[in-house]
Amino acid sequence: MRVSLVLPLVCASLCGVALSVCAADRAFTSYVSAKPVLNQPVDQLPVELRNPSEAKWVAWSQKEDKAIRGRLDQGNLDSMVNLLLYGTSFTKQPRIKVENLTEASRTGILRARVDDLIAGLRNPGDNERLTFLNALLRSHGIDPSSPGETGVFIYNQLQRVIQEIQILAKRGEEAKRLIQPNGAGPNGAPDPSAIFNWRAGLLRDRGVSLDTSIFPNFSIEQALRDLRNRGVLREGQVARVAVIGPGLDFSDKNDASSFDYYPQQTLQPFALYDSLLRLGLARSNAISMTIFDISSRVIDHIQRARERALSNADAPNTGYVIQLPRQLANPWPQDLIAYWRSLGDRVGSEVAPITPPSGLLSGIEGKGLETRAARIHPEVVLNCQAVDLNIVLERINLAEADRYDLMVATNIFIYYDAFERSLALENAGAMLKHGGLLLTNDRLPEVRGGSMRQAGLTDVQYNRDAVGWYQKR
Ligand SMILES: C[S@@+](CC[C@H](N)C(=O)[O-])C[C@H]1O[C@@H](n2cnc3c(N)ncnc32)[C@H](O)[C@@H]1O
C-alpha cells in the first residue's frame, strides 16, 4: 500500500472532523471485492483477466495502477501545448485557436510563440507554470537551455496533440451519428442520456490532464438543485463529502477557458462546498470534505493551501483566492451567469480580481473578459483534506458512520474504458453510506451483484452536459 509521506504529519496537525479518513486503511481493491466486476461476460474483461484468479487480479491491478498514474505525464505535456497556444504570461503574440493553426504557421505567429516559450522555459523567473514545464522537460531528458532540442520537442508534442484532436473529433462525430436516431429530443436537441452515454470513455487512450473550469461545477449545482427539488436530498442531509479528481487550472484545452494570468488554482472543492450551503443541503458547521486524486500536483496544492490557512487562520485577508474570468465572446445562459456571480459567496468574500493582460481584455472580436474573484475562508480550506487515491483500483475501508453522503466526480471517467469505469463505480460505492450518491457526467456501467445503481439523470441544458446520480443500495 502506497501512502503519501506527508500525510500522517499533516493529518496529525490539520485534521479535525475528518481524522478517520487519514487513519483509514487505503488499499487496492481486493479480489473478493472486485469479483462482481470480474464476473462480467468474458469479452468485457481485459485479456489478462479472462479466467480470473486472485494472483492474476493482484498482478493486473498493480500494473494498471502504474499505467494510469503514468498517463499524467502525457496530460502534463498536453498542458504545455495548451500553454503554447493560449498562454499570455510568456509572450505578447496573439493566442492561436487550433482551427487557425495553419494560418498562424504561415504568418509566423506560431514560430514566434514557440520562440517565446523556449525563452521562457530557459529563464522561468517566478512564472510557476514555466518552472513546472522546465522540470517536466528535464524529466524527458530535454535541456531547456538548448533552444534547438527544446523547439523540436515542443513541435513534436504539438503535432501529437493535433493528431489526437483529429481522432477525437472523428470519434465524437461517429458517436453523435450513432445516437441521433433515438437520441434527438422533440426540438432536435440531443437527448441528455444519449450525451451522457457518448462521452463515456472518449479519452480512454489519451494522457490524463488536470484541466478544470467553472462549467462542471455549474452542472453539479444544477444536479444538486434537481435532487433537492425531487426530495432525493433533504435539507442538512450532507455532512461528509468527497470530490474525486478536482483538477488544477494550469492552461485549459478549451481556448475560451484557458488562462494563465493568475496562479494555478483548484475550483471544484470550494464550488461544491458553496453549492451545498447555498442549497441548504449541508450546514456550514458540519461539513467535511475529502479530495481524492492520483496527481501529486493536486494533492500538494491542497496541502499547501491548508498549511497557509492554518498558519494564517486568524489574520485578515488570508485564505485561498479563486479567480473567475468569463469570456464575453461566448454568450452564457442567464442561469450560468447567475451561478458565476454567486460562486464563492457562501464560502468566501468578494475581493478585487487580478487584472488580465490588455490583449485578453480587448479580447476576441472586441469582446474581452469580465472578471471577479473570491477569497475562500480559511476554515473552509481546513475542512478539505487531500488523499492520494486511484478510484479505479483503490478504496478506503471506512466504518459506515465515516462513509460519504455524497461523492462528485466530473470529467474523470471519460479517461477510462467500461471495465475500469465499473471498477471505479464499485470503489466509490464501498465508500458511500447506504443511500449515498455519486454524481458524475460520464456513464458508469452498473455491475450485476454490485452495490451501485443509476437512480436518475439531470439534464444541465448547457455545454451538452448531463449529470447521472448513482446510488448505493
Ligand atoms: C480533467 S480533470 C477534471 C477536473 C474537475 N473534476 C473538472 O471537472 O473540472 C481530471 C482529474 O481527475 C484526476 N484523476 C484522473 N484519474 C483519476 C483516478 N483514477 N483516480 C483519482 N483521480 C483521478 C486527475 O488527476 C485530475 O485531477
The ligand as a Gaussian input file, in Angstrom:
#p B3LYP/6-31G(d) Opt

LIG

0 1
 C       -9.772000      16.609000     -16.371000
 S       -9.545000      16.779000     -14.661000
 C      -11.202000      17.168000     -14.127000
 C      -11.211000      18.191000     -13.025000
 C      -12.568000      18.550000     -12.475000
 N      -13.206000      17.406000     -11.898000
 C      -13.426000      19.184000     -13.542000
 O      -14.381000      18.557000     -13.995000
 O      -13.164000      20.319000     -13.907000
 C       -9.352000      15.086000     -14.119000
 C       -8.934000      14.973000     -12.672000
 O       -9.146000      13.627000     -12.244000
 C       -7.942000      13.128000     -11.665000
 N       -7.930000      11.686000     -11.915000
 C       -7.828000      11.059000     -13.104000
 N       -7.878000       9.737000     -12.956000
 C       -8.028000       9.503000     -11.632000
 C       -8.151000       8.325000     -10.863000
 N       -8.116000       7.125000     -11.435000
 N       -8.314000       8.440000      -9.525000
 C       -8.333000       9.668000      -8.944000
 N       -8.216000      10.815000      -9.621000
 C       -8.071000      10.747000     -10.963000
 C       -6.844000      13.899000     -12.380000
 O       -5.615000      13.850000     -11.696000
 C       -7.480000      15.285000     -12.426000
 O       -7.334000      15.947000     -11.203000

